[in-house]
Amino acid sequence: MVEQIKQGMILKIEGISHLVLVVSNDTINQTGRVVVCPVYVPEVTPTLSVPLENGMSVVCDTIRQLDLAVRRYAYREKVSLAKVIQITDRVQAMFDYC
């Protein structure tokens, strides 16, 4: 079981060329399966991207589920709660009813 992964962490995942941001909540993360969005340097400007303070961007319309129980990963940094809320709101907006 993966207990240390928290929402808002930026991770480097073995086999993935870019960084990812964990957007799933901590209860889901305890299962070892996490929902992530890619993080790119330099900033990108698609409609659903969110720029971070460090010059990177989170692309909110490209979500993936990863099983960290079978992948190696390394912690890079943590995103502020305000940015996590902004990012998860954009992810959730893709599933809202019209």
C-alpha positions as a Markdown table, in Angstrom:
| # | Residue | x | y | z |
|---|---|---|---|---|
| 1 | Met | 0.0 | 0.0 | 0.0 |
| 2 | Val | 1.3 | 3.5 | -0.9 |
| 3 | Glu | 0.6 | 5.7 | 2.1 |
| 4 | Gln | 2.9 | 8.7 | 1.5 |
| 5 | Ile | 1.4 | 10.0 | -1.8 |
| 6 | Lys | -0.6 | 13.2 | -1.2 |
| 7 | Gln | -2.8 | 15.3 | -3.4 |
| 8 | Gly | -0.7 | 18.2 | -4.9 |
| 9 | Met | 2.6 | 16.3 | -5.1 |
| 10 | Ile | 4.7 | 16.6 | -8.2 |
| 11 | Leu | 6.3 | 13.2 | -9.0 |
| 12 | Lys | 8.8 | 11.8 | -11.5 |
| 13 | Ile | 7.5 | 8.4 | -12.6 |
| 14 | Glu | 9.8 | 5.7 | -14.0 |
| 15 | Gly | 9.0 | 5.3 | -17.7 |
| 16 | Ile | 7.2 | 8.6 | -18.2 |
| 17 | Ser | 9.2 | 11.5 | -19.7 |
| 18 | His | 7.4 | 14.4 | -18.0 |
| 19 | Leu | 6.6 | 15.1 | -14.4 |
| 20 | Val | 3.0 | 14.5 | -13.1 |
| 21 | Leu | 0.8 | 16.2 | -10.5 |
| 22 | Val | -1.3 | 14.0 | -8.2 |
| 23 | Val | -4.9 | 15.3 | -8.4 |
| 24 | Ser | -6.7 | 12.4 | -6.7 |
| 25 | Asn | -7.5 | 12.8 | -3.0 |
| 26 | Asp | -5.5 | 11.2 | -0.3 |
| 27 | Thr | -8.1 | 8.4 | 0.4 |
| 28 | Ile | -7.8 | 7.2 | -3.2 |
| 29 | Asn | -4.0 | 7.6 | -3.1 |
| 30 | Gln | -3.7 | 5.1 | -0.2 |
| 31 | Thr | -4.7 | 2.4 | -2.6 |
| 32 | Gly | -1.6 | 2.9 | -4.7 |
| 33 | Arg | -3.6 | 4.0 | -7.7 |
| 34 | Val | -3.4 | 7.7 | -8.3 |
| 35 | Val | -5.0 | 10.1 | -10.8 |
| 36 | Val | -2.4 | 12.4 | -12.3 |
| 37 | Cys | -2.1 | 15.3 | -14.8 |
| 38 | Pro | 1.1 | 15.9 | -16.8 |
| 39 | Val | 3.4 | 18.8 | -15.8 |
| 40 | Tyr | 5.4 | 20.4 | -18.6 |
| 41 | Val | 8.3 | 22.9 | -18.7 |
| 42 | Pro | 8.1 | 25.5 | -20.1 |
| 43 | Glu | 4.5 | 26.7 | -19.6 |
| 44 | Val | 2.0 | 25.5 | -22.2 |
| 45 | Thr | -1.2 | 27.3 | -23.0 |
| 46 | Pro | -4.0 | 24.9 | -23.8 |
| 47 | Thr | -7.4 | 25.9 | -22.6 |
| 48 | Leu | -7.3 | 23.7 | -19.5 |
| 49 | Ser | -3.7 | 24.3 | -18.4 |
| 50 | Val | -2.8 | 26.0 | -15.2 |
| 51 | Pro | 0.6 | 27.8 | -14.8 |
| 52 | Leu | 2.5 | 27.1 | -11.6 |
| 53 | Glu | 4.7 | 29.5 | -9.7 |
| 54 | Asn | 7.9 | 27.6 | -10.8 |
| 55 | Gly | 7.4 | 28.2 | -14.6 |
| 56 | Met | 5.8 | 24.8 | -15.3 |
| 57 | Ser | 2.2 | 24.1 | -16.4 |
| 58 | Val | -0.3 | 21.4 | -15.4 |
| 59 | Val | -2.3 | 20.2 | -18.4 |
| 60 | Cys | -5.7 | 19.4 | -16.8 |
| 61 | Asp | -7.4 | 17.8 | -19.8 |
| 62 | Thr | -4.9 | 14.9 | -20.0 |
| 63 | Ile | -5.7 | 12.8 | -16.9 |
| 64 | Arg | -4.3 | 9.3 | -16.3 |
| 65 | Gln | -4.6 | 6.7 | -13.6 |
| 66 | Leu | -1.3 | 5.1 | -12.5 |
| 67 | Asp | -0.6 | 2.2 | -10.2 |
| 68 | Leu | 2.3 | 3.4 | -8.1 |
| 69 | Ala | 2.5 | 0.0 | -6.3 |
| 70 | Val | 4.2 | -1.3 | -9.4 |
| 71 | Arg | 6.1 | 1.8 | -10.6 |
| 72 | Arg | 9.1 | 3.5 | -9.2 |
| 73 | Tyr | 8.6 | 7.2 | -8.5 |
| 74 | Ala | 10.4 | 10.1 | -6.9 |
| 75 | Tyr | 8.9 | 13.2 | -5.1 |
| 76 | Arg | 9.9 | 16.5 | -6.7 |
| 77 | Glu | 7.8 | 19.2 | -4.9 |
| 78 | Lys | 4.4 | 20.2 | -3.6 |
| 79 | Val | 1.9 | 22.5 | -5.2 |
| 80 | Ser | 0.0 | 25.1 | -3.1 |
| 81 | Leu | -3.5 | 24.2 | -2.0 |
| 82 | Ala | -4.9 | 27.2 | -3.9 |
| 83 | Lys | -3.3 | 25.8 | -7.2 |
| 84 | Val | -4.6 | 22.2 | -6.4 |
| 85 | Ile | -8.1 | 23.6 | -6.0 |
| 86 | Gln | -7.8 | 25.5 | -9.3 |
| 87 | Ile | -6.5 | 22.4 | -11.1 |
| 88 | Thr | -9.0 | 19.9 | -9.6 |
| 89 | Asp | -11.9 | 22.4 | -10.4 |
| 90 | Arg | -10.8 | 22.3 | -14.1 |
| 91 | Val | -10.5 | 18.5 | -14.1 |
| 92 | Gln | -14.0 | 18.2 | -12.6 |
| 93 | Ala | -15.4 | 20.7 | -15.1 |
| 94 | Met | -14.7 | 18.2 | -17.9 |
| 95 | Phe | -17.3 | 15.9 | -16.4 |
| 96 | Asp | -20.0 | 18.4 | -15.4 |
| 97 | Tyr | -23.4 | 18.2 | -17.1 |
| 98 | Cys | -24.3 | 20.8 | -19.7 |
